[in-house]
């Protein structure tokens, strides 16, 4: 990079108040879990949602008859409902996706708002295995 380009880059930086810089310095030291907690607290306190803005979508060409006849090779395991045995479902979720206890509990709690995909893009055999494990734990599961 030329010296002129470096100068232009440093001149474009905006200066912020000491309070803002202090907050940014603190946030910079947060762990991922702390950042997640901060996001949730911010959303709750200010009644907002942190969402990524979608860019323009380009329509995909229509599938030909040959493509439509191809057999589906990847499947998604979706938990539709928890059932009565929440703790067993949390344990099963941890086995399927190797989450920590808190993350698995948060995931299972989020299912109350509606069905959630647990595992995406798996083979038919894996999907059936996960479905059976989760159903034994008491969850209502579908494979899509």
C-alpha positions, 0 to 999 in steps of 0.5 A: 500500500502506498503512503498516500493510500495509508494517509487517506485510510487513517484520515477517513477514521472517525473520532469517537468520544472517550465514553464510546471508545471505553465501551468498545474496548470493553466489548472487544474483550468479551467472549462469544458467550458474553457477546451473545448475552449482551445481544439478548439483553440489548434486544430485551431492554430496547425492544429491538431485534438484531437481524441481518439485512437481506441483499437482493435475491436473484431468482433461480432458473426453474428446475427441469424434469430430470432434476425434479426426478433426482432422489433427495440425498440430504435431509434436515432433522426438525424438532416440532415439539418437546413433549413432557420429558424436557430433560431427556430431550436436552440430553438427546440434543446434546448427543446429536449436535455436541452442544454444552448444557446451557446451549442445548437447554436454550435451543430446546427452550426456543422450540416453544416458539415454533419448530427448529431445525436441529441438524441440516444436510445429513444423510437419510440414515443419520436423519433416521437415527437422530429422529429415533433418538429424539423420539425416544427422549419424548420429542416430536421430530420430522425429517424434511 
